[in-house]
Amino acid sequence: MSELAASETPLLSILARYVTTLEIDRIPVEARWQAALCLLDTVGCIAAGSRTPEATMIQTVEGENGFGKSRLLGSNLRLPSEAAARIHGYAGDVFELNDLIGGHASIGNVAAVLAAAEDGSVSGARLLTALIAGIEVTCRVYTAVYPHLKPYTDVAMVIPGIVSAIGAAAAVAVLQEQPEPVVREALAIACALTTWCPAEAIFGDGGTVKPLLFGAWPAAVGLRAVCYARRGMTGPAQLLDSSIGLYATLGRCFDRDVITDVSHWYLLEPRRKLHACCGYIHSALDTLITLRREIGVEAMNKGRLHIEMPAYVIPAVSKRDLPSSANEARFHAEYCLALVACGDDVVTPDHSLNYAHFCAREDVKRAISRITIRANSSLTHYHQSILEFEADGLKVRRANHAPKGSPQNPMTEEDVIAKFLRLAAFPTSHDYAARMLKIEKEIDCSWIFDDMEAASGRVQERM
């Protein structure tokens, strides 16, 4: 654990050297495969989110700023690259279904590389290399401090949006084949310019702006940072590791070795989402679903549920009142747990879009009233939880340290494809998924946009 010593190379410089030496043939095959799954999974999230009123609103606003070269998925519009990145990042995050690798690494990085690819005239191998660079940088910056973060209630900030901006700058720079000095400055500029990622906007009364924070804004900032660096602008080299840097702001300390270890691949430890809600809730959801299947809904609704979670997640997701917005529903543990206690096997986008309908159901309200959430000091990671159920002499206590989607219990290739098919929902989506998983062999990436645009047109014709 350290703070920058006078003789040490700044961490951002180490990261710049790392990404400029990445070569697709020297990246493990499984890491490349996982990156392709990240791309597929995120594009599915974008496709689903783009059909929401919020995404329509942001597309309208961004379209008012004029046209450019970057294409939008499922549309014939071409907008400035930063606008396209914001639209894709927003749509992909709105349902809380994008992955948890390195916090939420894929959403910002996928949005950035799709926008930087503009018309898609880059090879699949180059796009995949850029995506891997961005995700691995995001993961390193995140993992170096995550175990040592100060409580959200102390700093009122969260980290995913900040680290994703650094990763997005790396991804764009690699896609554009920028030299190491430009990459170094772009990483520093991106870290300086991105949003402070307020905890209130994410876990509190955040309105509809929240989906901008983890993917949309970081992706756009990454694009802008590379533009600035190419023109000679410089950034604060020690912004991560100085005594007044990011790590000193958000953490008690950091682990320098996480940044410097080039042999470790975070893509080999994927975290993906089955449920359309905050990842802090998934461990308890999976345990409750298993128990409900065993004893039945009727027996479940006669008892009381006590859920134990790590102390640091409780202020973020445990709420006293019923959710009052779609975003709050996605970060409301009692509400999500009540849904599965009443019979649902997956928390879906519909549960937040139509939260008022579900909150009006008497069985859901009764289930919420029977749920208690408390801290357990032995639990240290959000994928850990303990469920205790009591009813009519039956007492069950179960721990879960490996929810579906975690590295210990990963979603399979088939799981990711099935999720994409549900979210994308167009007639040729199975063929699209198969092609996406072979993207490394594609001569260019224009088909990513062409096929989605054609499919979306057919869907609109039937409506």
Secondary structure in CASP SS format (residue, H / E / C, confidence):
PFRMAT SS
TARGET T0000
AUTHOR 0000-0000-0000
METHOD secondary structure of the structure
MODEL  1
M C 1.00
S C 1.00
E C 1.00
L C 1.00
A C 1.00
A C 1.00
S C 1.00
E C 1.00
T C 1.00
P C 1.00
L H 1.00
L H 1.00
S H 1.00
I H 1.00
L H 1.00
A H 1.00
R H 1.00
Y H 1.00
V H 1.00
T H 1.00
T C 1.00
L C 1.00
E C 1.00
I H 1.00
D H 1.00
R H 1.00
I C 1.00
P C 1.00
V H 1.00
E H 1.00
A H 1.00
R H 1.00
W H 1.00
Q H 1.00
A H 1.00
A H 1.00
L H 1.00
C H 1.00
L H 1.00
L H 1.00
D H 1.00
T H 1.00
V H 1.00
G H 1.00
C H 1.00
I H 1.00
A H 1.00
A H 1.00
G H 1.00
S C 1.00
R C 1.00
T C 1.00
P H 1.00
E H 1.00
A H 1.00
T H 1.00
M H 1.00
I H 1.00
Q H 1.00
T H 1.00
V H 1.00
E H 1.00
G H 1.00
E C 1.00
N C 1.00
G C 1.00
F C 1.00
G C 1.00
K C 1.00
S E 1.00
R E 1.00
L C 1.00
L C 1.00
G C 1.00
S C 1.00
N C 1.00
L C 1.00
R E 1.00
L E 1.00
P C 1.00
S H 1.00
E H 1.00
A H 1.00
A H 1.00
A H 1.00
R H 1.00
I H 1.00
H H 1.00
G H 1.00
Y H 1.00
A H 1.00
G H 1.00
D H 1.00
V C 1.00
F C 1.00
E C 1.00
L C 1.00
N C 1.00
D C 1.00
L C 1.00
I C 1.00
G C 1.00
G C 1.00
H C 1.00
A H 1.00
S H 1.00
I H 1.00
G H 1.00
N H 1.00
V H 1.00
A H 1.00
A H 1.00
V H 1.00
L H 1.00
A H 1.00
A H 1.00
A C 1.00
E C 1.00
D C 1.00
G C 1.00
S C 1.00
V C 1.00
S C 1.00
G H 1.00
A H 1.00
R H 1.00
L H 1.00
L H 1.00
T H 1.00
A H 1.00
L H 1.00
I H 1.00
A H 1.00
G H 1.00
I H 1.00
E H 1.00
V H 1.00
T H 1.00
C H 1.00
R H 1.00
V H 1.00
Y H 1.00
T H 1.00
A C 1.00
V C 1.00
Y H 1.00
P H 1.00
H H 1.00
L E 1.00
K C 1.00
P C 1.00
Y H 1.00
T H 1.00
D H 1.00
V H 1.00
A C 1.00
M E 1.00
V C 1.00
I C 1.00
P H 1.00
G H 1.00
I H 1.00
V H 1.00
S H 1.00
A H 1.00
I H 1.00
G H 1.00
A H 1.00
A H 1.00
A H 1.00
A H 1.00
V H 1.00
A H 1.00
V H 1.00
L H 1.00
Q C 1.00
E C 1.00
Q C 1.00
P C 1.00
E H 1.00
P H 1.00
V H 1.00
V H 1.00
R H 1.00
E H 1.00
A H 1.00
L H 1.00
A H 1.00
I H 1.00
A H 1.00
C H 1.00
A H 1.00
L H 1.00
T C 1.00
T C 1.00
W C 1.00
C C 1.00
P E 1.00
A H 1.00
E H 1.00
A H 1.00
I H 1.00
F H 1.00
G C 1.00
D C 1.00
G C 1.00
G C 1.00
T C 1.00
V C 1.00
K C 1.00
P H 1.00
L H 1.00
L H 1.00
F H 1.00
G H 1.00
A H 1.00
W H 1.00
P H 1.00
A H 1.00
A H 1.00
V H 1.00
G H 1.00
L H 1.00
R H 1.00
A H 1.00
V H 1.00
C H 1.00
Y H 1.00
A H 1.00
R H 1.00
R C 1.00
G C 1.00
M C 1.00
T C 1.00
G C 1.00
P C 1.00
A C 1.00
Q C 1.00
L C 1.00
L C 1.00
D C 1.00
S C 1.00
S C 1.00
I C 1.00
G C 1.00
L H 1.00
Y H 1.00
A H 1.00
T H 1.00
L H 1.00
G E 1.00
R C 1.00
C C 1.00
F C 1.00
D C 1.00
R H 1.00
D H 1.00
V H 1.00
I H 1.00
T H 1.00
D C 1.00
V C 1.00
S C 1.00
H C 1.00
W C 1.00
Y H 1.00
L H 1.00
L H 1.00
E C 1.00
P C 1.00
R C 1.00
R C 1.00
K C 1.00
L C 1.00
H C 1.00
A C 1.00
C C 1.00
C C 1.00
G H 1.00
Y H 1.00
I H 1.00
H H 1.00
S H 1.00
A H 1.00
L H 1.00
D H 1.00
T H 1.00
L H 1.00
I H 1.00
T H 1.00
L H 1.00
R H 1.00
R H 1.00
E H 1.00
I H 1.00
G C 1.00
V H 1.00
E H 1.00
A H 1.00
M H 1.00
N C 1.00
K C 1.00
G C 1.00
R E 1.00
L E 1.00
H E 1.00
I E 1.00
E E 1.00
M E 1.00
P C 1.00
A H 1.00
Y H 1.00
V H 1.00
I H 1.00
P H 1.00
A H 1.00
V H 1.00
S C 1.00
K C 1.00
R C 1.00
D C 1.00
L C 1.00
P C 1.00
S C 1.00
S C 1.00
A H 1.00
N H 1.00
E H 1.00
A H 1.00
R H 1.00
F C 1.00
H C 1.00
A H 1.00
E H 1.00
Y H 1.00
C H 1.00
L H 1.00
A H 1.00
L H 1.00
V H 1.00
A H 1.00
C C 1.00
G C 1.00
D C 1.00
D C 1.00
V C 1.00
V C 1.00
T C 1.00
P H 1.00
D H 1.00
H H 1.00
S H 1.00
L H 1.00
N C 1.00
Y H 1.00
A H 1.00
H H 1.00
F H 1.00
C H 1.00
A C 1.00
R C 1.00
E H 1.00
D H 1.00
V H 1.00
K H 1.00
R H 1.00
A H 1.00
I H 1.00
S H 1.00
R C 1.00
I E 1.00
T E 1.00
I E 1.00
R E 1.00
A E 1.00
N C 1.00
S C 1.00
S C 1.00
L C 1.00
T C 1.00
H C 1.00
Y C 1.00
H C 1.00
Q C 1.00
S E 1.00
I E 1.00
L E 1.00
E E 1.00
F E 1.00
E E 1.00
A E 1.00
D C 1.00
G C 1.00
L E 1.00
K E 1.00
V E 1.00
R E 1.00
R E 1.00
A E 1.00
N E 1.00
H C 1.00
A C 1.00
P C 1.00
K C 1.00
G C 1.00
S E 1.00
P C 1.00
Q C 1.00
N E 1.00
P C 1.00
M C 1.00
T C 1.00
E H 1.00
E H 1.00
D H 1.00
V H 1.00
I H 1.00
A H 1.00
K H 1.00
F H 1.00
L H 1.00
R H 1.00
L H 1.00
A H 1.00
A C 1.00
F C 1.00
P C 1.00
T C 1.00
S H 1.00
H H 1.00
D H 1.00
Y H 1.00
A H 1.00
A H 1.00
R H 1.00
M H 1.00
L C 1.00
K C 1.00
I H 1.00
E H 1.00
K H 1.00
E C 1.00
I C 1.00
D C 1.00
C C 1.00
S H 1.00
W H 1.00
I H 1.00
F H 1.00
D H 1.00
D H 1.00
M H 1.00
E H 1.00
A H 1.00
A H 1.00
S H 1.00
G H 1.00
R H 1.00
V H 1.00
Q H 1.00
E H 1.00
R H 1.00
M C 1.00
END
